[in-house]
Amino acid sequence: MKYRKTKTGVEYIRFADWHREQMRDPKYRKAYDALGPKYDLIHAILDARIKRGITQAEIAKRAGTTQSAIARFESGVGNPTLDFMQRVSAAVGARVVVRISR
């Protein structure tokens, strides 16, 4: 991995380089891939919100929750319930579709 030193002598590595290295580990890759659907959902909601020009506060009001709950969701903290996802999706004019595939 490429480490770089700052003027203060602190070493750091770029996240992209670290991530590429970690993806070689099968356990890391499996855990990373398992998070894919969660982050796909977050990106879809965030994209819909931004395209429609809706604030987190507006979504929260429409979904019957708080702005901080929307912020936590968008940052990937926690595991939202299906009910929460349906309310948030409806608040941005979308709907959740669940499909199980092999």
C-alpha positions in Angstrom: 0.0 0.0 0.0 1.1 3.5 -0.7 1.6 5.5 2.5 2.2 9.2 2.3 3.6 11.5 4.9 2.2 15.0 5.6 4.4 17.9 6.6 3.7 17.0 10.2 5.1 13.5 9.6 1.7 11.8 9.9 1.4 8.8 7.5 -1.9 8.2 5.7 -3.2 6.1 2.9 -5.9 7.0 0.4 -9.2 5.2 1.1 -9.4 4.0 -2.5 -6.0 2.3 -2.1 -6.9 0.8 1.2 -10.2 -0.5 -0.1 -8.7 -2.0 -3.2 -6.2 -3.9 -1.0 -9.0 -5.0 1.4 -11.1 -6.3 -1.4 -8.5 -9.0 -2.0 -9.5 -10.6 1.3 -12.5 -12.9 0.7 -14.0 -12.2 4.2 -13.8 -8.4 3.6 -15.3 -8.8 0.1 -18.2 -10.9 1.4 -19.0 -8.4 4.2 -18.7 -5.5 1.8 -20.9 -7.1 -0.8 -23.5 -7.9 1.9 -23.9 -4.2 2.5 -24.6 -3.5 -1.2 -28.4 -3.6 -1.0 -28.5 -1.3 2.0 -26.4 1.3 0.3 -28.3 0.9 -3.0 -31.5 1.8 -1.1 -29.9 4.8 0.6 -28.5 6.1 -2.7 -31.9 5.6 -4.5 -33.8 7.6 -1.8 -31.1 10.3 -1.6 -31.1 10.6 -5.4 -34.9 10.9 -5.5 -34.8 13.5 -2.7 -32.2 15.6 -4.4 -33.8 15.4 -7.9 -37.1 16.5 -6.5 -35.5 19.3 -4.4 -36.9 18.0 -1.1 -35.2 18.7 2.2 -34.6 16.1 4.9 -37.1 18.1 7.0 -39.8 17.9 4.3 -39.3 14.1 4.0 -39.5 13.7 7.7 -42.7 15.6 7.9 -44.3 13.6 5.1 -43.0 10.3 6.5 -44.0 11.0 10.1 -40.5 10.9 11.5 -37.8 13.4 12.4 -35.2 15.1 10.3 -32.5 13.5 12.4 -33.9 10.0 11.6 -33.6 10.9 7.9 -30.1 12.1 8.4 -29.1 8.9 10.2 -30.7 6.9 7.4 -28.9 8.8 4.7 -25.5 8.4 6.5 -26.0 4.6 6.7 -26.3 4.5 10.5 -28.5 1.7 11.7 -30.8 -0.7 9.9 -34.1 0.8 8.9 -37.3 -1.2 9.1 -39.3 -2.0 6.0 -42.1 0.2 7.4 -39.7 3.1 7.7 -38.4 2.5 4.2 -42.0 2.4 2.8 -42.8 5.7 4.5 -39.6 7.4 3.3 -40.0 6.1 -0.2 -43.6 7.4 -0.4 -42.4 10.8 0.9 -40.1 11.1 -2.2 -42.7 9.8 -4.6 -41.3 6.3 -4.9 -42.0 2.9 -3.6 -40.0 0.0 -2.2 -40.0 -3.2 -4.2 -38.6 -6.3 -2.6 -37.4 -9.2 -4.7 -35.6 -12.3 -3.5 -33.3 -13.9 -6.1 -30.9 -16.8 -6.0 
